[in-house]
Amino acid sequence: QALFQLGRTTEAVRVLTDRELWLNDAASILANQHLIWDGLRQYPSATPLTPVGDSVIDGWLALAPLVNSTGAELRRSLLTWRQTYIDHPAAGSLLAELLAAQRTTPWPTRIALLLPLSSPNRIEALAIRDGFMAAHLRGPYATTTDVHVYDTTQVGSQEAYLRAQLEGADFIVGPLLRPEVDQVIGQAGFVPTLALNFASKQNTFSSSFYQFALAPEDEARTIAAAAAASGAKRALAFVPSNTRGYQIRDDFRAEFEARGGTLIDWSGYEP
């Protein structure tokens, strides 16, 4: 901070860039990047900054001319910057946060739909896409909101999620598969997101990251409740011979037995 105040911008950026190497959690790294961005913004250089040959430092210096821009101008400039510095540390969470701050409309004008369209789950992904678009076109915002579909199989879920933010998505729907949800959680928090599955671990998520899924575990409990309500007292279960299958079996058993039934036996099969 002292170096920024003294006008020694390149040295200040170098010090904080070196500091980031010693940080080991996302929150601390993002806070360190804010120190650089805020330093560039609060103490603008009187002369153009000269690249030093270090891609990370040069990427930060290239952001210096953008710090006083706002709105659409800043968004375009940041997107142009990322095309050159796609692997830069600031091209992740910090950039998504800066872009999110430029949004002013209460209702999304651009929705991103993230689906594995060219994966083995293509049939399910196409069904979701078609259903989503049909509902959108019947809705009251069909003419004011655009929906852009991203194939998470082609570019990867993390890249698709980040690209959706960088390209101006106000709301993100997806990804669909559980491993994909696990991969994007670290980027969540800047754009409201409705994931179409549950993460495998119950970590602390952003208040704007929602999880929704028609999970087999939920279906098993619903089936158990419906069977018990119809008068069934004894059940036999066939489940996949893997950890997920055994969890589904246990969920069914817990719900069925809680309603007075008995799981008399079960058998596993290769999926």
Buried (B, 14 or more C-beta within 10 A) or exposed (E): EEBBEEEBBBBBBBBBBEBBEEBEEEEEBBEBBBBBBEBBBEBBBEEEBEEEEBEBBBBBBBBBBBBEBEEEEBBEBBBEBBEEBEEBBBBBBBBBBBBBEBBEEEEBBBBBBBBBBEBEBBEBBEEBBEEBBEEBEEEEEEEEBBBBBBBBBEBBBBBBBBBBBBBBBBBBBBBBBBEBBBBBBEBBBBBBBBBBBBBEEEEEBBEBBEBEBEBBBEEBBEBBBEBBEEEBEEBEBEBBEEEBBBBBBBBBBBBBBEBEBEBEEBEBEEE
